[in-house]
Amino acid sequence: MHIGYAAMLERFAPSEAVELAALAESHGFRGVMAADHFQPWLPRHGQSAFVWSVLPAIAERTTGDIGPGVTTPTYRWHPAMVAQASATMAAMYPGRHWLGIGSGEALNEHVVGRYWPEAPERINRMFEAVDVIKKLFAASAAGRDVRHSGPHFTLESTRLWTMPQTAPEILVAAGGPVTAKRAGRTVDGLITMDAPPERLELLLARFAEGARDAGRDPSRMPKVLQFHLSWAPTDEEAMANAMREWPIAGMRIGKGDIRSPFEFEQLARGVRPEDLADRLTISADPDVHRAAIQRAFDLGFDRVYLHNVGRNQTEWFEVFGREVLPKVRR
């Protein structure tokens, strides 16, 4: 089974994140995803390394797939720059790199001081950015220039001069059915976060509809789940870790418009343990986590990347590598 490691650059210094990714692979984790953050979620997380610098360092220490899950090519970045970064990664690590793209959050994107639009415009910008990146990949692979002029982006005649033999897969992060269906029509695969099974089933169904609308076979397209959990030797420790390190899982408000880690900290003070019950798998029992991960594969996901919210990463790798990963079946 393809169970990878979600390297949280918002929580671990870059050198430590590289070491942890290598250690995760030594315990059976396959592949690494790391998000493109400019700021951490909470001040206590204390880090936010540049993902495009850390990914190659991780790739040098590991052998599995690797991708930014996700980056946002619409505010801090022009799509052409993301295309160049991704093509370079794919040229350096053939067959291992994939490009995860999202519509962005104010926490990271507002820093350049641009107008922060409503969600529908952010999603439209994201799909136009995908169009620019796909054009650059296709034209550059064919050895020709390309241009683009759209409602949000302009690209003057150019190409990527460093291009891998095979363009990276493009996966879009979707949290709602409309975006999932559009992703199925447009890109190579889907990324989403863990959620109740009925919600995940809906997202997968809409993604499959979109793929079939475009004449593609959804069963052959990657479907990726980022899975947050809290494991520790006791249930009490697991809950304490979740409340201290990942209370944002229990926030019942939209997070896309919050601009500061300090705002998240204030809002997270209202989170109680019961708020985390259906948002995060919290247990000392490896079988509880195994069953939750198994459900994701049973629903139809191809890759699951795990994030244990506690600082006890080494101990977690050992327990899951021995008692969880080998027992998950397709």
Stockholm file with secondary structure:
# STOCKHOLM 1.0

chainA/1-330         MHIGYAAMLERFAPSEAVELAALAESHGFRGVMAADHFQPWLPRHGQSAFVWSVLPAIAERTTGDIGPGVTTPTYRWHPAMVAQASATMAAMYPGRHWLGIGSGEALNEHVVGRYWPEAPERINRMFEAVDVIKKLFAASAAGRDVRHSGPHFTLESTRLWTMPQTAPEILVAAGGPVTAKRAGRTVDGLITMDAPPERLELLLARFAEGARDAGRDPSRMPKVLQFHLSWAPTDEEAMANAMREWPIAGMRIGKGDIRSPFEFEQLARGVRPEDLADRLTISADPDVHRAAIQRAFDLGFDRVYLHNVGRNQTEWFEVFGREVLPKVRR
#=GR chainA/1-330 SS CEEEEECCTTTSCHHHHHHHHHHHHHTTCCCEEECCCSSCSSGGGCCCCCHHHHHHHHHHHCCSCEEESCBCTTTTSCHHHHHHHHHHHHHHSTTTBEEEECCCCHHHHGGGCCCCCCHHHHHHHHHHHHHHHHHHHHHHHTTCCEEEECSSCEEEEECCSSCCSSCCEEEEECSSHHHHHHHHHHSSEEEEECCCHHHHHHHHHHHHHHHHHTTCCGGGSCEEEEEEEEECSSHHHHHHHHHHHCGGGGCCSCCTTCCCHHHHHHHHTTCCGGGGTTTSEEESCHHHHHHHHHHHHHHTCSEEEEEECSSCHHHHHHHHHHHTGGGCCC
#=GC SS_cons         CEEEEECCTTTSCHHHHHHHHHHHHHTTCCCEEECCCSSCSSGGGCCCCCHHHHHHHHHHHCCSCEEESCBCTTTTSCHHHHHHHHHHHHHHSTTTBEEEECCCCHHHHGGGCCCCCCHHHHHHHHHHHHHHHHHHHHHHHTTCCEEEECSSCEEEEECCSSCCSSCCEEEEECSSHHHHHHHHHHSSEEEEECCCHHHHHHHHHHHHHHHHHTTCCGGGSCEEEEEEEEECSSHHHHHHHHHHHCGGGGCCSCCTTCCCHHHHHHHHTTCCGGGGTTTSEEESCHHHHHHHHHHHHHHTCSEEEEEECSSCHHHHHHHHHHHTGGGCCC
//
